[in-house]
């Protein structure tokens, strides 16, 4: 408008305001490309005399270790970019909160002076992560915000947009895709885009390079005979980049069969099957054109119960099942952690530990064992509260591609969910109670474990004796359900080995069957061992008799 006014001879003088900009967003969202285009557009409009001049810099090229040198470095960059664009990537790195001696502040103060002095001859564009840029603009210097004329948010690309970017890269390379490539490409992009560090278009470029590398490896083993062989990306190249040699693996039904084959846990199985049915019905409803919406994005769960009741095993299966349903988009990711790996010792450390664990679990399951230990009601200054607050934020931010499962004793988990943070109850909509195994169920687990060891129980051992041994052992405090059964089997096998060793000492014949068969005497010997190790019962206290 000002150009048109001048062309017609109008004498008005109106400030166009500050032209300097902030480009905020994650890597690979096109910030540098758009910045270069703006320079060319401004040159065409006559706003910048040298719009094609584009000087890119960052903290490591500006900030020095010596007093006064940082201001000189910044001045040189400004002079170099005069007439065009000075693009400062990861500009937030110039500001370090709480470090008054850092020379990054000197760089910001110097830049602000030139942003004003050269406002008609220079366009400064500062780029970086949204939250970190906002923190710098608001806090680094009181005058910085007033010098920014525009704040532009660059959103992450959607998976569909990244697929189109990939197609563009194929065209630019004068290549083509084999029919049927879209489905594995969609899965490849979804698998990697689940990680916030993927890098958007930059990450897509990495995937394209990886696929071409797989293509070249294939051609090195089986050279092509036609020009098209070296220009066509095959489906097998994409699957190789996915880590799939061929279309194979466990089906959803295979995983559900594994769940159903577990001993006991009938209520647990019912809830998992109900969840699967809900997701499948919603998908069929969408296919039929229905607009109904179920809360299938409420993925987070509490698994409550005593140790050894199968919580970790079921959690792993849930991750695989959700992946097959398309709810989770990463690899078979299962990250197990506890208070020790989430709670730091210093202010701010806990939030960083939680962030790292969450990012490592994106696309899969973050399983927090003994999660109740994050909450200590009697210690309001405990950093466990910070871990819970940070988790709640990420549960919302990544609710569509992360399952957080908190596990622990029922009463302690209920106390934490109810009292630690008001937002916990609304985010943990699924609560699954794992009941203790019954004696018959533990006997069944024992038999399965014996079979997994390629061993067998003889007729006398596999009957009332096994029931009697497990009844007595499981009645002791801290037995641990399936975990206790496993420990009992280890002890029984030790007794079997002792018996075989004795036969060798006595020069008696030993057969393969002797090594593979658990006999009644091994069970009895193991039971005697557990009773021998049991702490003696405390004597009943009696008041002393005092005689007169």
Secondary structure, DSSP 8 states (H G I E B T S, - for coil): -HHHHHHTT-----------EEEEE-TTSSHHHHHHHHHHHHHHHTS-TTTT-EEEE-HHHH--SSTTHHHHHHHHHHHHHTTSEEEETTGGGG--TT-TT-THHHHHHHHHHHHHHTTTT-EEEEEE-HHHHHHHHHHS-TTTGGG--EEEEE----HHHHHHHHHHHHHHTT-EE-TTHHHHHHHHHHHHHTSTTS-HHHHHHHHHHHHHHHHHHHHHHS--SSGGGGTEE-HHHHHHHHT-SSS-S--HHHHHHHHHHSSS-HHHHHHHHHHHHHHHHHHHHHHTT------TT---EEEEE-TTSSHHHHHHHHHHHHHHTTS--SSS-EEEE-HHHH--SSTTHHHHHHHHHHHHHTTSEEEETTGGGG--TT-TT-THHHHHHHHHHHHHHTTTS-EEEEEE-HHHHHHHHHHS-TTHHHH--EEEEE----HHHHHHHHHHHHHHTT-EE-TTIIIIIHHHHHHHHHTSTT--HHHHHHHHHHHHHHHHHHHHHHHHHTT----HHHHHEE-HHHHHHHHHHHHHHS--------------
